[in-house]
């Protein structure tokens, strides 16, 4: 079977439905291209990414509860203003970091709305422990590329 006959992945909308509370928290993962190479955990890139997270927050486009920069991806626990919303804010942020920092990103992103305080807490712990699971540090508190409120 040739690759042309394989099913194609659907492009899902990341627009936040009107019925979702404006204080909803989303778990978002954005990957660099190519994967498997440490592109982001160099001070210039990681600091630039975290500064851009703060800048978007100052613009009141999102509220980032937690951001963790990993070698080839970024995890966010984030809430969005209803306008412009998740998809437009993330797309603009990816474009800005590509232009200003030279970071190539994979198309799209992974996002999941966290529905309970417990799932927010569990996902936050999972994200903070990601550098430990990857063998980058012994303790999550030692990871320099974490930003939290």
C-alpha positions as CSV (number, residue, x, y, z in Angstrom):
1,X,0.0,0.0,0.0
2,X,1.4,3.4,-1.0
3,X,1.5,6.3,1.4
4,X,-1.1,8.1,-0.7
5,X,-3.7,5.5,0.3
6,X,-3.1,6.0,4.1
7,X,-5.8,7.7,6.0
8,X,-5.1,11.4,6.5
9,X,-5.2,13.0,9.9
10,X,-8.1,15.4,10.4
11,X,-7.2,19.0,11.2
12,X,-9.3,19.8,14.3
13,X,-10.4,23.2,15.3
14,X,-8.9,24.6,18.4
15,X,-11.5,27.3,18.9
16,X,-12.9,27.4,22.4
17,X,-16.7,26.8,22.2
18,X,-18.9,29.5,23.6
19,X,-20.2,27.2,26.3
20,X,-16.7,26.7,27.9
21,X,-16.1,28.9,30.9
22,X,-13.6,31.7,30.3
23,X,-11.6,30.4,33.3
24,X,-11.1,27.0,31.6
25,X,-7.5,25.6,31.9
26,X,-6.0,23.9,28.9
27,X,-3.0,21.6,28.7
28,X,-1.1,22.6,25.6
29,X,2.0,20.9,24.0
30,X,3.9,22.5,21.1
31,X,6.7,20.7,19.5
32,X,9.8,22.0,17.7
33,X,10.9,20.6,14.4
34,X,12.7,18.2,14.1
35,X,11.9,16.3,17.3
36,X,14.6,14.6,19.3
37,X,17.1,17.4,19.1
38,X,17.8,19.8,22.0
39,X,16.9,23.1,20.3
40,X,15.1,24.9,23.1
41,X,17.0,24.3,26.3
42,X,19.7,26.7,25.5
43,X,19.5,29.9,27.6
44,X,18.9,32.2,24.6
45,X,16.0,30.2,23.3
46,X,14.5,29.1,26.7
47,X,14.7,32.6,28.1
48,X,13.2,34.0,24.9
49,X,10.3,31.6,25.1
50,X,9.6,32.3,28.7
51,X,9.8,36.1,28.1
52,X,7.4,35.7,25.3
53,X,5.0,33.8,27.6
54,X,5.1,36.7,30.0
55,X,4.6,39.2,27.2
56,X,1.5,37.5,25.9
57,X,0.2,37.5,29.5
58,X,0.8,41.2,29.8
59,X,-1.2,41.7,26.6
60,X,-4.0,39.7,28.5
61,X,-4.3,37.2,25.7
62,X,-3.7,34.3,28.1
63,X,-3.0,33.4,31.7
64,X,-0.2,30.9,32.0
65,X,-0.4,28.8,35.2
66,X,2.7,26.8,34.3
67,X,5.2,26.7,31.4
68,X,8.0,24.1,31.1
69,X,10.4,24.3,28.2
70,X,11.9,20.9,27.3
71,X,14.6,20.2,24.7
72,X,12.2,19.8,21.8
73,X,8.8,20.9,23.1
74,X,7.0,23.3,25.4
75,X,4.2,22.4,27.9
76,X,1.7,25.0,29.0
77,X,-1.2,25.0,31.5
78,X,-3.0,28.0,30.3
79,X,-6.3,29.9,30.2
80,X,-7.4,32.1,27.3
81,X,-9.4,35.2,26.9
82,X,-12.5,34.5,24.9
83,X,-11.2,36.8,22.1
84,X,-8.9,36.1,20.3
85,X,-9.0,32.6,21.8
86,X,-6.7,29.6,21.9
87,X,-6.0,29.0,18.3
88,X,-5.3,32.6,17.3
89,X,-3.1,33.2,20.4
90,X,-1.0,30.1,20.0
91,X,-0.6,30.6,16.2
92,X,0.6,34.2,16.8
93,X,2.9,33.0,19.5
94,X,4.4,30.3,17.4
95,X,4.9,32.8,14.5
96,X,6.5,35.4,16.8
97,X,8.9,32.8,18.4
98,X,9.8,31.5,14.9
99,X,10.6,35.0,13.6
100,X,12.3,36.4,16.7
101,X,14.1,33.2,18.0
102,X,14.4,31.2,14.8
103,X,12.5,28.2,16.3
104,X,11.0,25.9,13.7
105,X,7.7,24.4,15.0
106,X,5.7,21.4,13.9
107,X,2.3,22.3,12.5
108,X,-0.5,22.2,14.9
109,X,-0.4,21.5,18.6
110,X,-1.9,19.2,21.2
111,X,-4.4,20.7,23.5
112,X,-6.8,19.3,26.1
113,X,-9.2,21.1,28.4
114,X,-8.8,20.2,32.0
115,X,-12.2,19.9,33.6
116,X,-11.5,19.6,37.3
117,X,-9.2,21.1,39.9
118,X,-7.8,17.6,40.5
119,X,-6.9,17.1,36.8
120,X,-5.3,20.6,36.7
121,X,-3.2,19.6,39.8
122,X,-2.3,16.2,38.4
123,X,-1.3,17.6,35.0
124,X,0.7,20.3,36.6
125,X,2.6,17.8,38.6
126,X,3.1,15.7,35.5
127,X,4.5,18.7,33.5
128,X,6.8,19.8,36.3
129,X,8.2,16.3,36.6
130,X,8.8,16.0,32.9
131,X,12.5,17.0,33.1
132,X,13.0,14.4,35.9
133,X,11.4,11.7,33.8
134,X,13.6,12.7,30.8
135,X,16.8,12.4,33.0
136,X,17.7,16.0,32.7
137,X,17.6,16.8,36.5
138,X,17.2,14.8,39.7
139,X,14.6,17.2,41.1
140,X,11.9,19.2,39.3
141,X,12.8,22.3,41.3
142,X,16.3,22.2,39.7
143,X,15.0,22.6,36.2
144,X,15.8,26.2,35.1
145,X,13.2,26.4,32.3
146,X,10.0,26.4,34.3
147,X,7.8,29.4,34.9
148,X,4.8,29.3,37.2
149,X,2.4,31.7,39.0
